[in-house]
Amino acid sequence: SDVGFSLLKVTLLSCCSYAALFLVIGVLFYRRTMVAAVLYTVIVEYIVSFIPAMVNKFTINYRLRGLMAEWMQWEEAKTRAQAIFGDEPASTHLTILGITTVVLLAVAFYRVQTTEFPMTQEG
């Protein structure tokens, strides 16, 4: 069905985008990775993504919601809650998600290549 296929597409995009994001968090904050990831998720991806301002457009959550609304053809919901779902076409959301994912992976790869990580656990 269209609903299942739309959910599958958004889920796959979500997995790729969030994997790249949390990989960067992991290589930047390798001592307190879980704390940084939870704080980022709660503050940015949950709270900031629902603020009806320009800042919410910088979150992965906003882009995924926009794609879901577009692919599910939620025209009435998009009209009523434009700040939440956005009014950009799906191609814009896909492009921004793709660029974001590639940049995050490049940052993580660069960080791993240029940083000496400790090999022992600190107690």
RACOR-V70007 format. One record per residue. RES is the residue in three letters. PHI is phi as a letter, one per 30 degrees, with the letter a starting at -180 (999 if undefined). OMEGA is omega in whole degrees, 0 to 359 (* if undefined). NEAR is the number of other C-alpha atoms within 10 Angstrom. Layout:
BEGIN
res phi omega near
RES PHI OMEGA NEAR
RES PHI OMEGA NEAR
END
This chain:
BEGIN
res phi omega near
SER 999 180 5
ASP d 180 9
VAL d 180 10
GLY d 180 10
PHE d 177 12
SER d 178 16
LEU d 178 14
LEU d 180 12
LYS d 180 15
VAL d 179 17
THR d 179 14
LEU d 177 10
LEU d 178 19
SER d 179 17
CYS e 181 12
CYS d 183 14
SER d 181 23
TYR d 175 15
ALA d 178 15
ALA d 180 21
LEU d 182 21
PHE d 172 21
LEU d 177 20
VAL d 178 23
ILE e 180 20
GLY d 181 17
VAL d 178 18
LEU d 182 17
PHE c 188 14
TYR d 177 14
ARG d 181 14
ARG b 185 11
THR d 183 17
MET d 179 14
VAL d 180 12
ALA d 181 16
ALA d 179 18
VAL d 178 13
LEU d 179 12
TYR d 183 16
THR d 182 15
VAL d 186 12
ILE d 186 12
VAL d 187 19
GLU d 179 18
TYR c 186 15
ILE d 185 12
VAL d 183 20
SER d 178 24
PHE c 176 18
ILE d 182 14
PRO d 178 14
ALA b 182 11
MET d 185 10
VAL d 182 12
ASN d 180 22
LYS d 179 22
PHE c 181 16
THR c 177 17
ILE d 180 23
ASN e 180 23
TYR d 182 22
ARG d 179 27
LEU d 176 22
ARG d 179 17
GLY d 177 27
LEU d 180 25
MET d 179 20
ALA d 180 21
GLU d 183 20
TRP d 178 17
MET d 180 15
GLN h 178 11
TRP d 185 13
GLU d 181 13
GLU d 179 10
ALA d 179 12
LYS d 180 17
THR d 182 13
ARG d 185 10
ALA b 184 13
GLN d 180 15
ALA d 181 19
ILE d 184 23
PHE c 181 24
GLY i 179 21
ASP b 179 16
GLU d 175 13
PRO d 181 11
ALA e 181 17
SER d 178 10
THR d 179 14
HIS d 180 20
LEU d 179 16
THR d 181 12
ILE d 177 16
LEU d 179 21
GLY d 179 15
ILE d 179 12
THR e 181 18
THR d 180 20
VAL d 180 15
VAL d 179 15
LEU d 177 21
LEU d 178 19
ALA d 178 14
VAL d 180 18
ALA d 180 20
PHE d 179 14
TYR d 181 12
ARG d 179 14
VAL d 182 14
GLN d 187 9
THR c 184 8
THR c 173 10
GLU c 180 8
PHE c 177 10
PRO d 182 9
MET c 181 6
THR c 177 6
GLN d 175 6
GLU c 184 6
GLY c * 3
END
